[in-house]
């Protein structure tokens, strides 16, 4: 099984690999679900990919947010840059992004993001038909459901093993956008679920689940056949990343070993977290996943602010502070907090301190947004600085293929994609003991390349058996690479990019067919729900068949599995509705190819983007239904009214799904 760690920047990527991760997942500055992380530039991503190539690791790039119609050009330009670097896979959420990649960059492996919310075998089968290589499953499926799903999966399956959990089903939380205008589906979640909600006279954390710690599940997940085990945390510090990777590496490499288990347990104990749990893997635990009286903040409360002035904060130490600690200031009600590294600390007499013990009062200089009562939580420790190693990483090198045809009298060679050929006349003698081997030629000619390149394949054919002195072989290599150095600098490895760009913009701007004919659902229609557990699929297949046989011709698809369940029916009409996100014309075109006749645009879409999509959509595009739940969860949330951020809500339970609804006066 692959151990997959998060990487918010080069330092945390190195921490993950140093700790024992087989692969990391990371994002560029835009269109990834953790835009608040430092993230990567094309240059730093190239460095990471070069490191991964040399060390036999993998790098998966997240492109896993919704993309609005007016952002398609920017998205495509980013895809062209990604194509030059060739990460091991792209992780995507938006149906339109998947369609664009399949059409214009078919060599890029696709992984279905957990934000797609795929949770049953019908969804996995549809993903396989769309060209995905792996599905990162919805976090809210049980271990028993996972066993059933995995039995017939045509794709690799990836599951979350460790880290923070979302209360909501993936891709179905609109709460951050509703309260703050910052969408979790766009990588900007402000985590309102971690804030306090007022219920009566109580202030409770009713949407904040415990963290996942899946060490006890490793053997069972291996039996099930899971391909990749994922650690959450692209916003975490290097010490968190290193420690979690190290602990799970110990357990994976030493199953049943008591010493390894003890060492891993000690590491886990030192890692900042919320209360630990086994997540959604066991239904019997769901009622205990949320403890409303507990804070939803991450990390250990190490100090509390007593006084805040312009030049800094006076704090009362609770458990201890040390220079180099990574800290976060948290308001008492929870929510976003300001993070900083502790680089200076003084006692009341203004003496410099390295560490402070519980009970002491110290001054931390700096400009902070804080008031008395704010908690200071330790989210990382000193001693895990990978910045020097990160800064010294070599630049990305492009892989090239070479061909060599060799005889005693003539050496001929070429580089893939370059028309000119290299030749060198020689005069070697037949070998008595050590004839030149193809392996030796590959070894020598794979060195000495011009800067920026490496040999990924060397096709060597030798005619006859002859001896070549080591010095002569190196001279031939030097002649070969000197010959091609200028050509490599001038060669365009991506000659197809301008044509791809032109074809893309022509397709995006081409007029759509007349779609002025309104689409209205008949009263006799069937809505296929967005969440169908694996064991409920047979029942829904029967319901759909019975409805169709009794004359129902209109169906509403709200998730990926809906298309798979309907694909054998003829003469029907399909309306696509949230939480299947129609965020751009390529998403609409994909839905159309799957049988859709009309759709509703994604509910968080800005009006300007919605109007542009209306003009370009190949299908009738309806306004989204106004009564969408702001959050949907399998957790048995307590029904009733509550409030947060000046807004009122109510929680209801419907078909074993808890829904958070807005209450509008």
C-alpha positions as CSV (number, residue, x, y, z in Angstrom):
1,X,0.0,0.0,0.0
2,X,1.2,3.5,-0.8
3,X,1.6,5.9,2.0
4,X,0.5,9.4,0.8
5,X,1.4,12.5,2.7
6,X,0.4,16.2,2.3
7,X,2.8,18.9,1.1
8,X,2.0,22.6,1.5
9,X,5.4,23.6,0.3
10,X,8.9,22.2,-0.5
11,X,9.9,21.9,3.1
12,X,6.9,19.8,4.1
13,X,7.3,17.6,1.0
14,X,10.8,16.8,2.1
15,X,9.6,16.2,5.6
16,X,7.1,13.7,4.2
17,X,9.6,11.8,2.1
18,X,12.2,11.9,5.0
19,X,9.5,10.4,7.3
20,X,8.8,7.6,4.9
21,X,6.0,8.6,2.6
22,X,5.9,7.0,-0.9
23,X,4.1,9.9,-2.4
24,X,2.9,13.5,-1.7
25,X,0.0,15.5,-2.9
26,X,0.4,19.3,-3.4
27,X,-1.1,22.2,-5.3
28,X,-0.2,25.3,-7.3
29,X,-1.4,28.7,-6.2
30,X,-4.9,28.5,-7.8
31,X,-7.6,25.9,-8.5
32,X,-6.6,23.7,-5.5
33,X,-8.6,23.0,-2.4
34,X,-6.0,24.5,0.0
35,X,-5.4,27.9,-1.4
36,X,-4.5,29.1,2.1
37,X,-1.4,26.9,2.1
38,X,1.9,28.3,0.8
39,X,1.6,26.0,-2.2
40,X,4.0,25.6,-5.1
41,X,5.2,27.6,-8.1
42,X,6.1,25.8,-11.4
43,X,9.8,26.2,-10.4
44,X,9.4,24.6,-6.9
45,X,7.1,21.9,-8.3
46,X,9.8,21.1,-10.8
47,X,12.4,20.8,-8.1
48,X,10.1,18.5,-6.2
49,X,9.4,16.3,-9.2
50,X,13.2,16.1,-9.9
51,X,13.7,15.0,-6.3
52,X,10.9,12.5,-6.6
53,X,12.4,11.0,-9.8
54,X,15.8,10.6,-8.3
55,X,14.5,9.0,-5.2
56,X,11.7,6.8,-6.7
57,X,8.9,8.8,-5.1
58,X,5.6,10.2,-6.6
59,X,4.0,13.6,-6.7
60,X,0.3,14.1,-7.3
61,X,-0.9,17.6,-8.2
62,X,-4.3,18.8,-6.9
63,X,-6.4,20.7,-9.3
64,X,-9.4,20.0,-7.2
65,X,-11.7,23.0,-7.1
66,X,-14.7,24.2,-9.1
67,X,-13.7,26.4,-12.1
68,X,-16.1,29.1,-13.3
69,X,-16.8,29.8,-16.9
70,X,-14.8,33.0,-17.0
71,X,-11.7,31.2,-15.6
72,X,-11.4,28.5,-18.3
73,X,-8.6,30.4,-20.1
74,X,-6.5,30.7,-17.0
75,X,-7.1,27.1,-16.2
76,X,-6.0,26.0,-19.6
77,X,-2.8,28.0,-19.4
78,X,-2.1,26.4,-16.1
79,X,-2.6,23.0,-17.6
80,X,-0.1,23.8,-20.3
81,X,2.5,24.6,-17.6
82,X,1.6,21.3,-15.8
83,X,2.0,19.4,-19.0
84,X,5.6,20.6,-19.2
85,X,6.3,19.1,-15.8
86,X,4.3,15.9,-15.9
87,X,3.4,15.1,-12.3
88,X,2.4,11.5,-11.7
89,X,-1.3,12.3,-11.6
90,X,-3.8,15.2,-11.4
91,X,-6.4,15.1,-8.6
92,X,-9.6,16.9,-9.9
93,X,-13.1,17.7,-8.6
94,X,-14.7,19.7,-11.4
95,X,-16.4,17.5,-14.1
96,X,-15.3,20.1,-16.7
97,X,-11.7,20.0,-15.7
98,X,-11.8,16.2,-16.1
99,X,-13.3,16.6,-19.5
100,X,-10.7,19.1,-20.6
101,X,-7.8,17.0,-19.4
102,X,-9.1,13.9,-21.1
103,X,-9.6,15.8,-24.4
104,X,-6.4,17.9,-24.6
105,X,-3.9,16.1,-22.3
106,X,-4.9,12.4,-22.4
107,X,-1.5,11.3,-21.2
108,X,-2.1,12.9,-17.8
109,X,-3.4,10.2,-15.3
110,X,-6.5,11.4,-13.4
111,X,-7.5,10.8,-9.8
112,X,-11.0,11.6,-8.7
113,X,-10.8,13.9,-5.7
114,X,-12.7,13.1,-2.5
115,X,-14.5,16.4,-3.3
116,X,-16.3,14.4,-6.0
117,X,-17.9,12.5,-3.2
118,X,-17.8,9.1,-4.9
119,X,-19.0,6.6,-2.4
120,X,-20.5,3.5,-4.1
121,X,-19.6,1.1,-6.9
122,X,-21.8,2.8,-9.4
123,X,-19.9,6.0,-9.0
124,X,-16.6,4.2,-9.3
125,X,-17.7,2.4,-12.5
126,X,-18.7,5.8,-14.0
127,X,-15.3,7.3,-13.0
128,X,-13.6,4.3,-14.7
129,X,-15.6,5.0,-17.9
130,X,-14.5,8.6,-17.8
131,X,-10.8,7.7,-17.8
132,X,-9.9,8.0,-14.1
133,X,-7.2,5.8,-12.8
134,X,-7.9,6.2,-9.1
135,X,-10.8,7.3,-6.9
136,X,-10.2,9.0,-3.6
137,X,-13.3,7.9,-1.8
138,X,-15.8,9.9,0.3
139,X,-14.6,10.0,3.9
140,X,-18.1,9.2,5.3
141,X,-18.3,5.5,4.3
142,X,-18.0,2.7,6.8
143,X,-15.5,-0.1,6.7
144,X,-18.2,-2.6,5.8
145,X,-19.4,-0.4,2.9
146,X,-15.7,-0.2,1.8
147,X,-15.4,-4.0,1.8
148,X,-18.4,-4.3,-0.5
149,X,-17.3,-1.5,-2.8
150,X,-13.8,-2.8,-3.2
151,X,-14.8,-6.3,-4.3
152,X,-15.8,-5.1,-7.8
153,X,-13.8,-1.9,-8.2
154,X,-12.2,-1.5,-11.6
155,X,-10.0,1.3,-10.3
156,X,-7.4,1.9,-7.6
157,X,-9.0,3.1,-4.3
158,X,-7.5,5.7,-2.0
159,X,-8.8,6.3,1.5
160,X,-8.1,8.8,4.3
161,X,-6.1,7.3,7.1
162,X,-5.2,10.2,9.4
163,X,-6.0,13.9,10.1
164,X,-8.9,16.3,10.3
165,X,-12.4,15.3,9.3
166,X,-15.1,17.3,7.7
167,X,-18.6,17.2,9.3
168,X,-20.1,17.4,5.8
169,X,-20.2,15.0,3.0
170,X,-17.5,16.0,0.5
171,X,-18.5,18.7,-2.0
172,X,-21.8,19.3,-0.2
173,X,-20.8,22.1,2.3
174,X,-22.0,25.6,1.3
175,X,-21.7,27.0,4.8
176,X,-18.4,28.9,4.5
177,X,-19.7,30.6,1.3
178,X,-23.0,31.4,3.0
179,X,-21.4,33.0,6.1
180,X,-18.3,34.6,4.7
181,X,-18.4,34.4,0.9
182,X,-15.4,32.0,0.9
183,X,-16.2,28.6,-0.6
184,X,-14.8,25.3,0.4
185,X,-15.5,24.1,-3.1
186,X,-13.1,26.8,-4.2
187,X,-10.3,26.1,-1.8
188,X,-11.1,28.9,0.6
189,X,-13.0,27.3,3.4
190,X,-12.9,29.4,6.6
191,X,-14.0,26.4,8.7
192,X,-17.2,27.6,10.2
193,X,-17.8,24.1,11.4
194,X,-15.0,24.6,14.1
195,X,-16.8,27.7,15.5
196,X,-19.2,27.8,18.4
197,X,-23.0,27.6,17.6
198,X,-25.5,29.1,19.9
199,X,-28.3,26.7,20.9
200,X,-30.6,28.2,23.5
201,X,-28.3,29.6,26.2
202,X,-25.4,27.2,25.3
203,X,-22.4,27.8,23.0
204,X,-21.5,24.5,21.5
205,X,-19.2,23.0,18.8
206,X,-22.0,21.0,17.2
207,X,-20.3,20.5,13.8
208,X,-16.7,19.8,14.9
209,X,-15.8,16.1,14.7
210,X,-12.8,14.5,16.2
211,X,-9.7,13.8,14.2
212,X,-9.1,10.5,12.4
213,X,-6.3,8.2,13.6
214,X,-6.4,5.0,11.6
215,X,-3.3,3.1,12.8
216,X,-5.5,0.2,14.1
217,X,-7.1,-0.2,10.6
218,X,-3.9,-0.9,8.6
219,X,-4.2,-4.7,8.4
220,X,-7.9,-4.5,7.4
221,X,-7.4,-1.9,4.8
222,X,-4.6,-4.1,3.3
223,X,-6.9,-7.1,3.2
224,X,-9.6,-5.0,1.4
225,X,-7.0,-4.1,-1.3
226,X,-6.8,-0.3,-0.8
227,X,-4.1,1.1,-3.1
228,X,-3.2,4.3,-1.2
229,X,-3.5,5.5,2.4
230,X,-3.8,9.3,2.7
231,X,-2.8,11.6,5.5
232,X,-4.7,14.9,5.6
233,X,-2.9,18.2,6.4
234,X,-1.5,20.5,3.6
235,X,-1.7,23.4,6.1
236,X,0.3,21.5,8.7
237,X,3.9,22.2,9.8
238,X,7.0,20.0,8.9
239,X,7.1,18.3,12.3
240,X,3.5,17.1,11.9
241,X,4.1,15.9,8.4
242,X,7.4,14.1,9.3
243,X,6.0,12.5,12.5
244,X,2.8,11.1,11.0
245,X,4.7,9.7,8.0
246,X,7.3,8.2,10.2
247,X,4.8,6.6,12.6
248,X,2.8,5.0,9.7
249,X,6.0,3.9,7.9
250,X,7.0,2.0,11.1
251,X,3.6,0.3,11.3
252,X,3.5,-0.6,7.6
253,X,7.0,-2.0,7.5
254,X,6.8,-3.9,10.7
255,X,3.3,-5.4,11.0
256,X,2.8,-7.1,14.4
257,X,6.1,-5.8,15.8
258,X,5.5,-4.7,19.4
259,X,8.6,-2.4,19.4
260,X,7.6,-0.6,16.2
261,X,4.0,-0.2,17.5
262,X,5.3,1.3,20.7
263,X,7.6,3.7,18.9
264,X,4.7,4.7,16.6
265,X,2.4,5.3,19.5
266,X,4.9,7.6,21.2
267,X,5.3,9.6,18.0
268,X,1.5,9.9,17.6
269,X,1.2,11.1,21.2
270,X,3.6,14.0,20.4
271,X,1.7,15.2,17.4
272,X,-0.7,18.1,17.9
273,X,-4.3,17.2,17.1
274,X,-7.9,17.3,18.3
275,X,-9.5,14.4,20.1
276,X,-8.7,11.2,18.2
277,X,-11.2,8.7,16.7
278,X,-11.6,6.0,14.0
279,X,-13.5,8.5,11.9
280,X,-16.5,7.1,9.9
281,X,-15.2,3.6,9.6
282,X,-17.5,2.2,12.3
283,X,-21.1,3.3,12.4
284,X,-21.3,2.5,16.1
285,X,-18.8,5.4,16.7
286,X,-20.7,8.1,14.8
287,X,-22.7,9.3,17.8
288,X,-19.4,10.0,19.6
289,X,-17.5,11.7,16.7
290,X,-18.7,15.1,17.9
291,X,-18.4,16.3,21.5
292,X,-20.2,19.6,21.5
293,X,-18.6,20.8,24.8
294,X,-15.1,20.4,23.4
295,X,-13.3,23.2,21.4
296,X,-13.0,22.7,17.7
297,X,-9.5,24.2,17.7
298,X,-6.4,22.2,16.5
299,X,-3.4,21.7,18.7
300,X,-2.5,22.0,22.4
301,X,-3.5,25.1,24.3
302,X,-0.1,26.3,25.5
303,X,-0.9,29.8,26.7
304,X,-3.7,32.4,27.0
305,X,-3.5,36.1,26.2
306,X,-3.8,38.3,29.2
307,X,-3.1,41.7,27.6
308,X,-2.6,42.9,24.0
309,X,-0.8,46.1,23.1
310,X,0.6,47.5,19.8
311,X,4.0,46.0,20.3
312,X,3.0,42.5,21.4
313,X,1.0,40.3,23.8
314,X,1.4,39.4,27.4
315,X,0.4,35.7,27.9
316,X,0.0,33.3,30.8
317,X,1.7,30.0,30.0
318,X,-0.4,26.9,30.4
319,X,1.8,23.9,29.3
320,X,5.1,25.5,28.1
321,X,6.6,27.5,25.2
322,X,9.9,27.2,23.4
323,X,11.6,29.3,20.8
324,X,10.9,27.9,17.4
325,X,7.4,26.6,18.3
326,X,4.8,27.1,15.6
327,X,1.8,28.7,17.3
328,X,-1.7,29.9,16.4
329,X,-3.8,32.6,18.1
330,X,-7.4,31.4,18.4
331,X,-10.4,33.5,19.3
332,X,-12.5,31.9,22.1
333,X,-15.4,31.2,19.7
334,X,-13.2,29.2,17.4
335,X,-12.7,29.7,13.7
336,X,-9.7,31.1,11.8
337,X,-6.6,32.0,13.8
338,X,-3.4,33.8,13.0
339,X,-0.3,31.5,12.8
340,X,3.3,32.5,13.7
341,X,6.6,31.1,14.7
342,X,7.9,32.0,18.2
343,X,11.2,33.8,17.6
344,X,11.3,36.1,20.6
345,X,10.1,35.8,24.2
346,X,10.8,37.9,27.4
347,X,9.9,37.6,31.1
348,X,8.4,40.5,33.1
349,X,11.9,42.0,33.6
350,X,12.5,42.0,29.8
351,X,15.0,39.2,30.1
352,X,15.3,37.1,26.9
353,X,13.9,33.6,27.3
354,X,14.5,30.3,25.4
355,X,11.7,28.5,27.1
356,X,8.8,29.3,29.5
357,X,7.2,26.9,31.9
358,X,3.6,26.4,33.0
359,X,2.4,29.3,35.3
360,X,4.9,31.9,34.0
361,X,3.8,35.2,32.4
362,X,5.8,36.2,29.3
363,X,5.8,38.9,26.7
364,X,5.8,38.0,22.9
365,X,6.7,40.9,20.7
366,X,5.0,41.4,17.4
367,X,2.0,42.8,15.7
368,X,-0.9,40.4,16.5
369,X,-4.7,40.6,16.0
370,X,-5.6,39.4,19.5
371,X,-7.6,40.3,22.6
372,X,-7.5,39.0,26.2
373,X,-8.9,35.5,26.4
374,X,-7.4,34.4,23.0
375,X,-5.8,30.9,23.2
376,X,-2.3,30.3,21.9
377,X,-2.2,26.8,20.5
378,X,1.0,24.9,19.6
379,X,0.6,23.5,16.2
380,X,4.2,22.6,15.5
381,X,7.6,22.1,17.2
382,X,11.1,23.5,16.6
383,X,13.8,21.2,15.3
384,X,12.2,20.2,12.0
385,X,13.6,22.8,9.6
386,X,13.9,21.5,6.1
387,X,14.3,24.9,4.5
388,X,18.1,24.6,3.8
389,X,17.6,21.3,2.1
390,X,14.7,22.7,0.1
391,X,16.7,25.7,-1.1
392,X,19.5,23.4,-2.3
393,X,17.4,21.1,-4.4
394,X,18.4,20.9,-8.1
395,X,16.2,22.3,-10.8
396,X,13.8,20.2,-12.8
397,X,15.4,18.2,-15.6
398,X,13.6,17.1,-18.7
399,X,13.8,13.4,-19.7
400,X,14.9,12.5,-23.2
401,X,15.4,9.3,-25.1
402,X,18.5,8.4,-27.1
403,X,19.3,5.7,-29.7
404,X,22.8,4.4,-30.5
405,X,23.8,1.9,-33.2
406,X,27.4,0.9,-32.6
407,X,30.0,-1.1,-34.6
408,X,33.8,-1.4,-34.6
409,X,34.1,1.2,-37.3
410,X,31.1,3.5,-36.9
411,X,29.0,4.9,-34.1
412,X,25.6,6.5,-35.0
413,X,23.3,8.2,-32.5
414,X,20.1,10.3,-32.2
415,X,17.9,12.1,-29.7
416,X,14.2,11.5,-29.8
417,X,12.4,14.4,-31.6
418,X,15.6,15.9,-33.1
419,X,16.0,15.2,-36.8
420,X,19.8,15.5,-37.2
421,X,22.0,12.4,-36.5
422,X,25.4,12.1,-34.8
423,X,28.1,10.0,-36.4
424,X,31.7,9.2,-35.4
425,X,34.1,6.9,-37.2
426,X,36.1,4.6,-35.0
427,X,38.7,1.8,-35.2
428,X,38.3,-0.6,-32.4
429,X,39.6,-4.2,-32.2
430,X,37.8,-7.4,-31.5
431,X,37.6,-8.1,-27.8
432,X,39.4,-11.0,-26.3
433,X,37.9,-10.9,-22.8
434,X,35.6,-7.8,-22.2
435,X,33.5,-6.9,-25.2
436,X,31.6,-3.6,-24.9
437,X,28.1,-4.2,-23.5
438,X,24.9,-2.2,-24.0
439,X,24.5,-1.8,-20.3
440,X,27.9,-0.1,-20.1
441,X,27.1,2.3,-23.0
442,X,23.8,3.2,-21.3
443,X,25.6,3.9,-18.0
444,X,28.2,6.1,-19.6
445,X,26.0,8.0,-22.0
446,X,23.4,8.7,-19.3
447,X,26.0,11.1,-17.7
448,X,27.5,14.3,-19.0
449,X,24.3,15.7,-20.5
450,X,23.7,19.5,-21.0
451,X,22.1,21.2,-18.0
452,X,18.4,20.6,-17.7
453,X,18.2,17.1,-19.1
454,X,18.5,13.4,-18.1
455,X,18.3,10.2,-20.1
456,X,15.0,8.4,-19.4
457,X,15.6,5.7,-22.0
458,X,18.6,4.5,-24.1
459,X,18.1,2.1,-27.0
460,X,21.5,0.6,-27.7
461,X,22.3,-1.9,-30.5
462,X,25.9,-3.2,-30.8
463,X,27.1,-5.1,-33.9
464,X,30.0,-7.4,-33.1
465,X,32.1,-7.9,-30.1
466,X,34.9,-5.3,-29.6
467,X,36.7,-3.7,-26.7
468,X,36.5,0.1,-26.0
469,X,38.8,1.6,-23.3
470,X,37.0,3.6,-20.6
471,X,38.7,6.9,-21.7
472,X,37.6,6.4,-25.3
473,X,34.0,5.7,-24.3
474,X,33.9,8.9,-22.3
475,X,35.3,10.8,-25.3
476,X,32.6,9.4,-27.5
477,X,30.0,10.5,-25.0
478,X,31.4,14.0,-24.9
479,X,31.3,14.1,-28.7
480,X,27.7,13.0,-28.7
481,X,26.4,15.5,-26.1
482,X,28.5,18.4,-27.5
483,X,26.9,17.7,-30.9
484,X,23.3,17.8,-29.5
485,X,23.8,20.6,-26.9
486,X,22.7,23.5,-29.2
487,X,19.9,21.5,-30.7
488,X,18.5,20.7,-27.2
489,X,18.5,24.3,-26.2
490,X,16.6,25.3,-29.3
491,X,14.2,22.3,-29.6
492,X,10.6,22.8,-28.7
493,X,9.4,19.8,-26.8
494,X,5.8,21.1,-26.8
495,X,5.2,22.1,-30.4
496,X,1.6,21.0,-30.0
497,X,0.8,23.6,-27.3
498,X,-0.1,26.6,-29.5
499,X,-2.5,24.4,-31.5
500,X,-4.0,23.0,-28.4
501,X,-4.6,26.5,-27.0
502,X,-6.2,27.6,-30.3
503,X,-8.4,24.5,-30.5
504,X,-9.4,25.0,-26.8
505,X,-10.5,28.6,-27.3
506,X,-12.3,27.8,-30.5
507,X,-14.3,25.1,-28.7
508,X,-14.9,27.3,-25.7
509,X,-16.1,30.3,-27.8
510,X,-18.1,28.3,-30.4
511,X,-21.8,29.2,-30.5
512,X,-24.0,26.6,-28.9
513,X,-27.3,25.3,-30.4
514,X,-30.5,27.2,-29.7
515,X,-31.5,26.3,-26.2
516,X,-34.4,28.8,-25.7
517,X,-36.9,25.9,-25.4
518,X,-37.7,25.8,-21.6
519,X,-37.2,22.6,-19.7
520,X,-39.9,21.7,-17.2
521,X,-40.0,18.5,-15.1
522,X,-43.2,16.5,-15.2
523,X,-44.9,15.9,-11.9
524,X,-44.2,12.2,-12.3
525,X,-40.4,12.3,-11.9
526,X,-37.9,10.5,-9.8
527,X,-35.0,12.1,-7.9
528,X,-32.0,9.8,-7.5
529,X,-30.5,10.9,-4.2
530,X,-27.0,12.2,-3.9
531,X,-26.0,9.6,-1.3
532,X,-26.7,5.9,-1.8
533,X,-24.8,3.6,0.4
534,X,-23.3,0.5,-1.3
535,X,-25.8,-1.9,0.4
536,X,-28.7,0.3,-0.8
537,X,-27.8,0.2,-4.5
538,X,-29.9,-2.9,-5.3
539,X,-32.9,-1.3,-3.8
540,X,-32.4,1.9,-5.8
541,X,-31.9,-0.1,-9.0
542,X,-35.3,-1.7,-8.3
543,X,-37.0,1.6,-7.6
544,X,-35.6,3.1,-10.8
545,X,-36.7,0.1,-12.9
546,X,-40.2,0.1,-11.3
547,X,-40.6,3.8,-11.9
548,X,-39.5,3.4,-15.5
549,X,-41.8,0.4,-16.1
550,X,-44.8,2.3,-14.7
551,X,-44.3,5.2,-17.1
552,X,-41.9,7.6,-15.4
553,X,-39.7,9.3,-18.1
554,X,-38.2,12.2,-16.1
555,X,-35.3,11.6,-13.7
556,X,-33.2,14.0,-11.6
557,X,-29.5,13.1,-11.2
558,X,-27.8,14.7,-8.2
559,X,-24.5,12.7,-8.2
560,X,-22.2,10.7,-10.4
561,X,-23.8,7.4,-9.6
562,X,-27.1,8.6,-11.0
563,X,-25.8,8.5,-14.6
564,X,-24.6,4.9,-14.2
565,X,-27.9,3.8,-12.7
566,X,-29.8,5.2,-15.7
567,X,-27.5,4.4,-18.6
568,X,-29.5,1.4,-19.9
569,X,-32.9,3.2,-20.0
570,X,-34.1,4.7,-23.2
571,X,-36.5,7.5,-24.0
572,X,-36.0,9.3,-20.7
573,X,-35.1,12.9,-19.8
574,X,-32.5,13.8,-17.3
575,X,-32.2,17.0,-15.2
576,X,-28.8,17.4,-13.5
577,X,-28.9,19.2,-10.1
578,X,-26.5,20.0,-7.2
579,X,-24.5,18.4,-5.7
580,X,-23.4,17.4,-9.2
581,X,-21.7,20.7,-9.9
582,X,-22.3,22.3,-13.3
583,X,-19.7,25.1,-13.0
584,X,-18.6,25.6,-16.6
585,X,-19.6,24.6,-20.2
586,X,-17.2,21.6,-20.2
587,X,-19.0,20.2,-17.1
588,X,-22.3,20.7,-19.0
589,X,-20.9,19.0,-22.1
590,X,-19.7,16.1,-20.0
591,X,-23.2,15.8,-18.4
592,X,-24.7,16.0,-21.9
593,X,-22.5,13.1,-23.1
594,X,-23.8,11.1,-20.2
595,X,-27.4,11.6,-21.2
596,X,-28.4,14.9,-19.5
597,X,-31.1,17.1,-21.2
598,X,-30.9,20.1,-18.8
599,X,-29.2,21.2,-15.7
600,X,-29.0,23.6,-12.8
601,X,-25.8,25.7,-12.4
602,X,-23.6,25.3,-9.3
603,X,-25.3,27.3,-6.4
604,X,-22.2,29.3,-5.4
605,X,-21.5,30.6,-8.9
606,X,-21.2,34.4,-9.2
607,X,-23.9,35.9,-11.3
608,X,-21.5,37.2,-14.0
609,X,-20.2,33.6,-14.5
610,X,-23.7,32.3,-14.5
611,X,-24.8,34.6,-17.3
612,X,-21.7,33.8,-19.3
613,X,-22.4,30.1,-18.9
614,X,-26.0,30.6,-19.9
615,X,-24.8,32.0,-23.2
616,X,-22.4,29.1,-23.8
617,X,-24.2,26.1,-22.4
618,X,-25.2,23.4,-24.8
619,X,-28.2,22.5,-22.6
620,X,-31.0,24.5,-21.0
621,X,-29.5,25.8,-17.8
622,X,-31.9,26.5,-14.9
623,X,-31.3,28.7,-11.9
624,X,-30.3,26.6,-8.8
625,X,-33.0,25.7,-6.3
626,X,-33.0,28.2,-3.5
627,X,-33.5,25.7,-0.7
628,X,-30.3,23.7,-0.9
629,X,-29.0,22.5,2.5
630,X,-25.9,24.3,3.6
631,X,-24.3,21.1,4.8
632,X,-25.2,17.4,4.6
633,X,-23.7,14.7,7.0
634,X,-24.2,11.1,7.8
635,X,-23.5,12.0,11.5
636,X,-26.7,12.0,13.6
637,X,-26.6,15.7,14.4
638,X,-29.1,16.8,17.0
639,X,-32.2,18.3,15.3
640,X,-33.2,21.8,16.3
641,X,-32.4,25.5,15.8
642,X,-29.0,27.2,16.2
643,X,-27.2,30.3,15.2
644,X,-23.6,31.3,14.2
645,X,-22.1,34.5,12.7
646,X,-25.4,36.4,13.0
647,X,-27.3,33.8,11.0
648,X,-30.0,31.3,12.1
649,X,-30.1,27.7,11.1
650,X,-32.0,24.5,11.7
651,X,-30.9,20.9,11.6
652,X,-33.2,18.2,10.4
653,X,-32.7,14.5,9.8
654,X,-33.9,13.1,6.4
655,X,-33.3,9.5,5.2
656,X,-30.4,9.0,7.6
657,X,-28.8,12.2,6.5
658,X,-28.5,15.3,8.7
659,X,-29.1,18.6,6.9
660,X,-28.2,22.1,8.0
661,X,-30.8,24.5,6.6
662,X,-30.8,28.4,6.6
663,X,-33.6,30.0,8.5
664,X,-34.6,33.2,6.7
665,X,-36.8,35.7,8.6
